């Protein structure tokens, strides 16, 4: 249900275009990642990276242990609630 001078299916067209653009970005990113050569040895600990891992993840640079360490160390930052909760607004 578009308003003004837009066609009735203009919103659907915009959603379709946005979806196609997102798919293009993902395909482009996957294509560039495949072009990056995987490392034979881990860049952090110099341990050999198994061939199966290099084939499964194009462009891999870390061994399983180092990647697991990095993944477990990552913690998302807490966001700052600028709007506040409803309870704080009612007081």
Backbone torsions as a table, in degrees:
resi	resn	phi	psi	omega
1	UNK	NA	91.5	179.5
2	UNK	-89.8	155.0	-180.0
3	UNK	-116.2	167.4	177.3
4	UNK	73.1	-135.0	-175.9
5	UNK	-91.5	-0.4	-177.7
6	UNK	-76.6	151.8	175.4
7	UNK	-68.5	163.5	-179.2
8	UNK	-65.1	-30.6	-178.0
9	UNK	-99.8	18.8	-178.4
10	UNK	-64.7	-36.2	179.1
11	UNK	-65.3	-44.0	178.2
12	UNK	-62.8	-39.0	177.2
13	UNK	-61.4	-43.0	-179.3
14	UNK	-65.9	-39.3	177.0
15	UNK	-63.0	-43.0	179.7
16	UNK	-63.3	-42.8	179.1
17	UNK	-64.2	-43.9	179.0
18	UNK	-61.7	-40.8	178.7
19	UNK	-64.8	-43.8	179.6
20	UNK	-63.9	-40.1	178.6
21	UNK	-64.8	-40.5	177.9
22	UNK	-63.9	-41.7	177.6
23	UNK	-63.6	-38.9	178.0
24	UNK	-62.9	-41.9	179.1
25	UNK	-63.3	-41.8	179.4
26	UNK	-65.3	-44.7	179.7
27	UNK	-64.2	-39.2	177.9
28	UNK	-64.5	-45.4	179.7
29	UNK	-62.5	-43.6	178.8
30	UNK	-64.8	-35.5	178.3
31	UNK	-67.8	-38.4	180.0
32	UNK	-74.6	-32.2	178.2
33	UNK	-68.2	-35.4	-179.9
34	UNK	-67.6	-26.3	-179.3
35	UNK	-76.3	-19.7	179.5
36	UNK	-78.6	129.7	-178.2
37	UNK	-80.0	138.3	178.0
38	UNK	-73.4	148.3	178.0
39	UNK	-81.4	143.0	176.6
40	UNK	-79.9	-27.1	179.3
41	UNK	-124.5	145.0	-179.4
42	UNK	-60.7	136.3	-178.5
43	UNK	-74.6	-15.1	179.9
44	UNK	-97.5	-43.2	-173.1
45	UNK	-118.3	-1.4	178.9
46	UNK	62.7	18.8	173.6
47	UNK	-79.3	148.1	178.5
48	UNK	-67.2	140.4	176.5
49	UNK	-94.4	126.0	-178.4
50	UNK	-58.2	145.3	-178.6
51	UNK	-59.8	-36.7	179.9
52	UNK	-62.2	-38.7	178.3
53	UNK	-68.2	-41.3	179.2
54	UNK	-63.4	-35.4	178.8
55	UNK	-75.6	-37.2	-177.3
56	UNK	-71.9	-34.6	-177.3
57	UNK	-124.8	93.3	179.5
58	UNK	-60.8	133.7	178.3
59	UNK	85.9	11.2	-178.2
60	UNK	-65.4	139.3	-177.9
61	UNK	-122.0	-11.9	-176.0
62	UNK	-120.4	148.2	174.3
63	UNK	-74.1	172.1	-176.9
64	UNK	-62.3	-42.5	-178.6
65	UNK	-63.1	-46.9	-179.2
66	UNK	-66.8	-37.8	178.2
67	UNK	-66.8	-40.1	177.9
68	UNK	-63.3	-41.3	177.2
69	UNK	-60.8	-45.2	-179.3
70	UNK	-65.1	-41.1	179.9
71	UNK	-65.5	-40.4	-178.2
72	UNK	-74.1	-25.3	-179.9
73	UNK	-78.9	-20.8	-177.2
74	UNK	-75.9	128.4	176.3
75	UNK	-129.6	131.2	178.7
76	UNK	-66.2	144.6	178.0
77	UNK	-74.5	141.5	176.6
78	UNK	-73.6	135.6	179.4
79	UNK	-79.8	160.2	178.5
80	UNK	-102.4	118.8	-178.5
81	UNK	-81.8	100.5	-177.3
82	UNK	-77.9	-25.3	-176.6
83	UNK	-85.6	-25.2	-178.2
84	UNK	79.7	167.0	179.4
85	UNK	-85.5	165.4	177.6
86	UNK	-62.8	-37.4	-179.9
87	UNK	-60.9	-40.7	-178.9
88	UNK	-70.4	-25.4	179.2
89	UNK	-79.6	-24.0	-178.4
90	UNK	-80.7	-17.6	-176.8
91	UNK	-77.5	NA	NA
